[in-house]
Amino acid sequence: MLKAVFYARFHPERGPAIVHQYPNGSIIAALADQDDSRQTLVSWSDVSAYIIPPYEVCNRPFSICADGHRVLGFPISLEDPKYERNRFTFNVCFVLDEELDTRPWLGIVNKTATFVQALEEEDGLLQTEEDLPGLRWAGEEGYPAESTGVVYKLLKSIVEDLNAYEETCIRLNSYHVLNLRLVHPQPPPPKVQAWDVPLLIRDLPSPEHWTWDLTLQRIHSYLDGVNPIQRIAELADVELKLVKRAVRELVHHDRAFLLDLFHFQAIYTPTRDFACPFFNPSLTPHNLSLSPSTPLHSFVQTHYTALLAHRIDIRRFITFGTTKGFLRRVHRYALALDNNLGLRSETSRTGEDSSPAKSKSKSNEDAVREFERAWKRAAMSSGWATPPAEPPPMMVRAAGEGRGVGADEEEEVDESLRGFLDGRHCLDEMRLALRVSERELVERLGSGRFGEVLIFNK
């Protein structure tokens, strides 16, 4: 909350002095209160040297704390022969609570100072107002003289409008208009993963009224709460990082919500917000049976009759609970207890967003298999980069090699899977990267080819 705004300047005879303040008595005690014990927000004698600083440190923002309050200002020093001592130094300051986040106010302070500077440079308004008959300075008898001048009215409108509406539009004349708005800092956009499922929660403005970038035009029809981001990139034939960037912007502006991959092996559990009524109260006992150890398919089998009687679509129910915050997904992670596998997993990672098996050194067979996969991907999709015409001559498979294609693919999947077994990659990420179901993934992890693998929920 904005506590006060005041306008101070250096007077040739008075020295640093406050010309106007709002509310009255906030910095300089009103004449009727000077004999009372009523305290001002800050002591003017303690801060006056900082409010009107030396010329060398003017024309830049400053912040000072005193008496539990923070004073923000932007002192302006104008040099011109028309002024006494060839200088006119003033400051419009905002008083806030000391603990209040000042980031939304810095732009407002700077803009107000620039606006008042323009008033003086273009119209000489500040100097002219001091010569008006009937003007009273802060702390004098009869202050404020609201019918004299415009600066006091300006300060009053700033305080009242920003506290009430967090914005203001003050028109002094046909060409001097001050527009201010408190813009609170937003948290950074969430990190978007390839296995996240975007769901539009608000309609997007029509292309006639809002410019859509090329990526959004391509992916808009696939943002249905079903397709994960990687699948959307494939369906729309758009590069994955561009899809992530577009979805991140939609989430940042509250146009979309990120869901988890929906499948019946997933686990959901109620959150602390579950107490609020959202459905028919008769459903409460059934929802409480969702626990961190109960897969969704077990929940559906147990309560199939109740769900059918209430005509509840389980996918929509889970989506509703996730978006409203009374359900959360419990992810499953895999950790290889074999130290050699863990070391391999760490050394195979090249970056945070890269696949864990990308940087692994390639053998002769690996290069040939990668070449064959490139042709398959190009044949089954459109818009992808054309693979090389032939594999490197030093990596051509020798004639007569007896390994079958199926065995090679199995080994390739296993090698890729090893890079995920460090306890930091959820099963959703693995199954999407390897394009297998969760059941098949769990069976592969339990096959013994990776040693002992611990699967845990988090």
C-alpha positions in Angstrom: 0.0 0.0 0.0 1.2 3.5 -0.9 1.5 5.5 2.4 2.2 9.0 1.0 3.6 11.0 -1.9 5.4 14.3 -1.5 7.0 16.9 -3.7 10.1 18.6 -2.3 12.6 21.0 -3.8 15.6 23.0 -2.9 14.6 26.6 -2.2 17.3 29.4 -2.3 16.1 30.7 1.1 14.4 27.8 2.8 16.9 25.1 1.7 15.4 21.6 1.2 11.7 21.9 1.8 8.5 20.1 1.1 6.1 22.0 -1.0 3.2 19.5 -1.2 2.4 16.2 0.6 -0.5 13.9 0.6 -1.9 12.9 3.0 -1.4 16.1 4.9 0.8 15.6 7.9 2.5 12.5 6.6 6.0 14.0 6.4 5.7 17.6 7.7 3.3 17.8 10.6 0.2 19.9 10.0 0.2 23.2 12.0 -2.7 21.9 14.2 -0.8 18.8 15.0 2.7 20.2 15.7 2.0 20.5 19.5 0.6 16.9 19.6 2.4 13.6 20.0 1.2 12.5 16.5 4.2 11.0 14.6 4.9 11.5 10.9 5.8 8.6 8.7 9.5 9.6 8.5 11.5 12.4 10.1 12.1 15.1 7.5 15.3 16.3 9.2 16.8 12.8 8.9 16.1 12.3 5.2 16.2 15.8 3.7 19.8 15.5 2.7 19.0 12.4 0.7 15.8 13.7 -0.8 17.6 16.7 -2.2 21.1 15.4 -2.9 24.1 17.1 -4.5 23.9 17.8 -8.2 26.3 15.0 -9.0 24.0 12.2 -7.8 20.7 13.6 -9.2 18.9 12.3 -12.2 18.9 8.7 -11.0 16.6 6.6 -8.8 17.3 6.2 -5.1 15.8 4.3 -2.2 16.2 5.0 1.6 14.8 3.4 4.6 13.8 5.3 7.8 11.5 4.6 10.7 10.1 1.4 9.2 9.3 3.0 5.8 11.0 3.1 2.5 11.2 6.3 0.5 11.6 5.9 -3.3 12.5 9.0 -5.4 14.2 10.2 -8.6 15.8 13.6 -7.9 15.9 16.0 -10.9 18.3 18.8 -11.2 17.7 21.3 -14.1 20.4 23.8 -15.1 19.2 27.1 -16.6 20.0 30.8 -16.2 16.4 31.6 -15.6 16.5 29.9 -12.2 18.1 31.4 -9.1 21.6 30.1 -8.7 21.1 28.7 -12.2 19.7 25.5 -10.7 16.3 24.0 -10.0 16.4 20.7 -8.0 13.3 18.9 -7.0 12.0 15.4 -6.2 8.7 13.5 -6.1 9.0 10.8 -3.5 6.8 7.7 -2.7 6.6 6.3 0.8 6.0 2.6 1.3 6.3 0.0 4.0 9.9 -1.1 4.3 9.2 -4.8 3.7 7.0 -4.1 0.6 8.4 -5.4 -2.7 9.5 -2.2 -4.5 9.9 -3.7 -8.0 6.3 -2.7 -9.1 6.9 0.8 -7.9 10.2 1.6 -9.5 8.7 2.3 -12.9 6.0 4.4 -11.4 8.5 6.6 -9.6 10.6 7.1 -12.7 7.6 7.8 -14.9 6.2 10.3 -12.4 9.5 12.1 -12.2 9.8 12.3 -16.0 6.3 13.7 -16.2 6.9 16.4 -13.6 10.1 17.3 -15.3 8.3 17.8 -18.6 5.8 20.0 -16.8 8.6 22.3 -15.7 10.6 22.3 -18.8 7.7 22.8 -21.2 5.4 25.1 -19.2 7.4 26.2 -16.1 4.5 24.9 -14.1 6.4 24.2 -10.8 8.1 27.6 -10.6 4.9 29.4 -11.7 2.8 27.7 -9.1 5.0 28.9 -6.3 4.2 32.5 -7.3 0.4 32.0 -7.2 -1.4 34.1 -4.6 -2.9 31.9 -1.9 -0.4 29.0 -2.2 0.5 27.3 1.1 3.5 25.1 1.7 3.3 21.9 3.7 3.1 22.6 7.4 1.9 26.2 7.0 -1.5 27.4 8.2 -4.2 26.9 5.7 -2.4 24.1 3.9 -3.6 22.6 1.6 -5.0 25.3 -0.6 -6.7 22.9 -3.0 -8.0 25.7 -5.2 -4.5 26.9 -6.0 -2.2 25.0 -8.4 -2.4 21.5 -9.7 0.5 19.7 -8.0 -1.4 18.9 -4.8 -4.3 17.5 -6.8 -1.8 15.4 -8.8 -0.3 13.9 -5.7 -3.8 13.2 -4.2 -5.0 11.4 -7.3 -1.9 9.3 -7.4 -2.3 8.0 -3.9 -6.0 7.4 -3.9 -6.2 5.8 -7.4 -3.1 3.5 -7.0 -4.3 2.3 -3.6 -7.9 1.7 -4.9 -7.4 0.5 -8.4 -3.6 0.0 -8.8 -3.7 2.4 -11.8 -4.6 6.0 -12.6 -5.0 8.3 -15.5 -4.6 12.0 -14.6 -5.2 14.7 -17.3 -3.8 18.1 -16.4 -4.6 19.6 -19.8 -5.0 18.5 -23.5 -1.4 17.4 -23.8 -0.2 16.5 -20.3 -1.6 13.2 -19.3 -0.1 10.8 -16.7 -0.9 7.1 -16.9 0.4 4.9 -14.2 -0.2 1.2 -13.5 1.2 -1.2 -10.9 2.6 -4.2 -12.7 3.4 -7.0 -10.3 6.3 -9.2 -11.2 5.2 -12.5 -12.6 7.0 -15.8 -11.8 9.1 -17.1 -14.7 7.3 -19.4 -17.1 7.3 -23.0 -16.0 9.7 -25.4 -17.7 7.8 -27.4 -20.3 8.8 -31.0 -20.8 8.2 -33.2 -23.9 5.9 -35.5 -21.9 3.7 -32.7 -20.5 0.1 -32.5 -21.9 -1.1 -28.9 -22.5 -4.8 -28.2 -22.1 -6.4 -24.9 -23.1 -8.3 -23.4 -20.2 -9.3 -20.1 -21.9 -10.2 -19.5 -25.5 -7.6 -17.7 -27.5 -8.6 -14.5 -29.2 -9.5 -14.9 -32.9 -6.6 -14.4 -35.4 -8.4 -11.3 -36.6 -7.9 -9.6 -33.2 -4.8 -11.2 -32.0 -1.7 -12.1 -34.1 -0.9 -15.8 -33.9 2.7 -16.9 -34.6 3.3 -19.6 -37.1 3.9 -22.3 -34.4 0.6 -21.5 -32.7 -1.3 -21.7 -35.9 0.1 -25.2 -36.6 -0.4 -26.7 -33.1 -3.6 -25.0 -32.0 -5.9 -27.8 -33.1 -3.8 -30.4 -31.1 -4.0 -28.7 -27.7 -6.8 -30.9 -26.5 -5.5 -32.2 -23.2 -4.7 -35.6 -24.6 -1.6 -35.2 -26.8 1.7 -34.7 -25.1 4.0 -32.0 -26.4 6.2 -34.4 -28.3 3.2 -36.0 -30.0 1.9 -32.5 -30.9 5.3 -31.6 -32.5 5.0 -34.8 -34.6 1.4 -34.3 -35.6 1.9 -30.6 -36.5 5.3 -31.3 -38.1 6.9 -28.5 -36.0 10.3 -28.6 -34.2 9.9 -29.7 -30.6 11.7 -26.7 -29.1 9.3 -24.3 -30.9 6.3 -26.2 -29.6 7.7 -26.0 -26.1 8.2 -22.3 -26.4 4.7 -21.6 -27.6 3.1 -23.8 -24.9 5.3 -22.1 -22.2 3.9 -18.7 -23.3 0.3 -19.9 -23.2 0.9 -21.3 -19.7 2.6 -18.1 -18.6 -0.4 -16.0 -19.7 -2.9 -18.4 -18.0 -4.3 -19.6 -21.4 -3.2 -23.2 -20.9 -2.5 -25.7 -18.1 0.0 -28.6 -18.1 -1.3 -32.0 -17.3 0.4 -35.4 -17.0 0.1 -38.2 -19.4 -3.2 -40.0 -18.7 -3.1 -43.8 -18.5 -4.6 -46.3 -16.2 -1.3 -47.3 -14.6 -0.9 -43.8 -13.3 -1.3 -43.0 -9.6 -3.2 -40.0 -8.2 -3.7 -38.9 -4.6 -5.8 -36.2 -2.9 -4.1 -33.0 -1.8 -4.8 -30.8 1.2 -7.3 -28.8 -0.9 -9.5 -31.8 -1.2 -11.7 -30.7 1.7 -13.6 -28.2 -0.4 -16.8 -29.6 -1.9 -16.7 -29.8 -5.7 -19.0 -32.6 -6.6 -21.9 -34.6 -5.1 -20.9 -35.2 -1.5 -21.6 -38.9 -2.0 -18.4 -39.2 -4.0 -16.1 -38.2 -1.1 -15.5 -41.7 0.2 -14.6 -42.9 -3.3 -12.1 -40.1 -3.8 -10.4 -40.8 -0.5 -9.5 -44.3 -1.7 -7.1 -42.7 -4.2 -3.8 -43.2 -2.5 -0.1 -43.1 -3.5 -0.2 -46.9 -3.7 -3.4 -47.4 -5.8 -3.1 -47.3 -9.6 -5.9 -45.7 -11.4 -7.1 -49.0 -13.0 -7.6 -50.5 -9.5 -9.6 -47.4 -8.4 -11.8 -47.7 -11.5 -12.4 -51.5 -11.0 -13.2 -51.0 -7.3 -15.7 -48.1 -7.9 -16.9 -48.9 -11.3 -20.6 -49.1 -10.2 -20.5 -45.8 -8.4 -18.7 -44.0 -11.2 -21.2 -45.4 -13.7 -24.2 -44.4 -11.5 -22.9 -40.8 -11.3 -22.1 -40.7 -15.0 -18.5 -39.7 -14.3 -15.9 -39.9 -17.1 -12.7 -40.9 -15.4 -10.5 -38.9 -17.7 -12.5 -35.8 -17.2 -12.7 -36.4 -13.5 -8.9 -36.7 -13.2 -8.4 -33.6 -15.4 -10.8 -31.6 -13.3 -9.2 -32.6 -10.1 -5.7 -31.8 -11.4 -6.6 -28.4 -12.7 -8.5 -27.5 -9.5 -5.7 -28.7 -7.3 -7.4 -31.3 -5.2 -5.7 -34.2 -7.0 -2.0 -34.6 -7.9 -0.1 -37.1 -9.9 2.3 -39.4 -8.1 5.2 -40.1 -10.5 7.3 -43.2 -10.6 11.0 -43.2 -10.9 13.6 -46.0 -11.6 17.0 -46.3 -10.0 19.6 -48.9 -11.0 21.3 -50.1 -7.9 24.3 -51.4 -9.9 27.0 -48.8 -9.5 28.3 -49.5 -13.0 25.0 -48.6 -14.5 24.7 -45.4 -12.5 28.2 -44.4 -13.7 27.2 -45.1 -17.2 24.1 -43.0 -16.8 26.0 -40.0 -15.4 28.7 -40.0 -18.1 26.2 -40.4 -21.0 24.4 -37.1 -20.2 25.4 -34.0 -22.3 22.9 -31.5 -21.0 19.8 -31.0 -19.0 17.4 -31.2 -21.9 19.3 -33.8 -23.9 18.5 -37.5 -24.0 20.6 -39.5 -21.5 22.0 -41.7 -24.2 22.8 -39.1 -26.9 26.5 -38.6 -26.1 27.3 -42.3 -25.8 30.2 -43.3 -28.2 28.9 -45.1 -31.2 30.2 -48.4 -32.5 30.1 -49.6 -36.0 26.7 -51.3 -35.5 25.3 -48.3 -33.7 26.1 -46.0 -36.7 24.5 -48.4 -39.2 21.3 -48.7 -37.0 21.1 -44.9 -36.7 21.4 -44.6 -40.5 18.5 -47.1 -41.0 16.3 -45.4 -38.4 16.8 -42.1 -40.1 15.5 -43.5 -43.4 12.5 -45.0 -41.6 11.6 -41.8 -39.9 11.9 -39.8 -43.1 9.7 -42.3 -44.9 7.0 -42.2 -42.3 6.7 -38.5 -41.8 6.9 -35.2 -43.8 9.0 -32.2 -43.3 11.9 -33.9 -41.6 15.5 -33.3 -42.7 16.5 -35.8 -45.4 19.0 -38.3 -44.0 22.4 -38.9 -45.7 22.4 -40.8 -49.0 24.6 -43.5 -47.6 26.3 -44.4 -44.3 29.9 -43.5 -43.7 32.1 -46.0 -45.6 34.1 -46.9 -42.5 30.8 -47.9 -40.7 29.1 -50.1 -43.3 27.9 -53.3 -41.9 30.0 -56.2 -42.9 28.4 -58.9 -45.0 27.4 -62.0 -43.3 26.8 -60.5 -39.8 24.3 -62.7 -38.2 22.4 -60.4 -35.8 18.8 -59.9 -36.6 17.0 -56.5 -36.8 14.9 -57.4 -33.8 17.8 -58.2 -31.6 19.6 -55.0 -32.6 16.5 -52.9 -31.8 16.1 -54.6 -28.4 19.7 -53.8 -27.6 19.3 -50.3 -28.7 16.3 -49.8 -26.5 18.2 -51.2 -23.5 21.2 -49.0 -24.1 18.9 -45.9 -24.3 17.0 -47.0 -21.2 20.2 -47.4 -19.1 20.7 -43.6 -19.3 17.4 -43.0 -17.5 18.1 -45.2 -14.5 19.5 -42.6 -12.2 16.4 -41.9 -10.1 15.8 -38.5 -11.7 13.7 -39.5 -14.8 10.0 -40.4 -14.4 8.5 -43.3 -16.2 6.4 -41.0 -18.3 9.6 -39.5 -19.8 11.1 -42.9 -20.4 8.0 -44.4 -22.1 7.6 -41.3 -24.3 11.3 -41.4 -25.3 11.3 -45.1 -26.0 7.7 -45.2 -27.4 6.6 -48.1 -25.2 3.7 -48.6 -22.8 4.3 -48.3 -19.0 3.6 -52.0 -18.6 6.2 -53.0 -21.2 8.6 -50.5 -19.6 8.2 -52.0 -16.1 8.6 -55.5 -17.5 11.8 -54.5 -19.3 13.2 -53.0 -16.1 12.4 -56.2 -14.2 13.9 -58.5 -16.8 17.3 -58.6 -15.0 19.3 -57.1 -17.9 19.8 -53.9 -15.8 20.6 -55.6 -12.5 18.5 -54.7 -9.6 16.2 -51.7 -10.4 14.3 -49.9 -7.6 11.0 -48.3 -8.7 9.8 -45.7 -6.3 7.0 -43.1 -6.1 7.5 -39.4 -5.5 
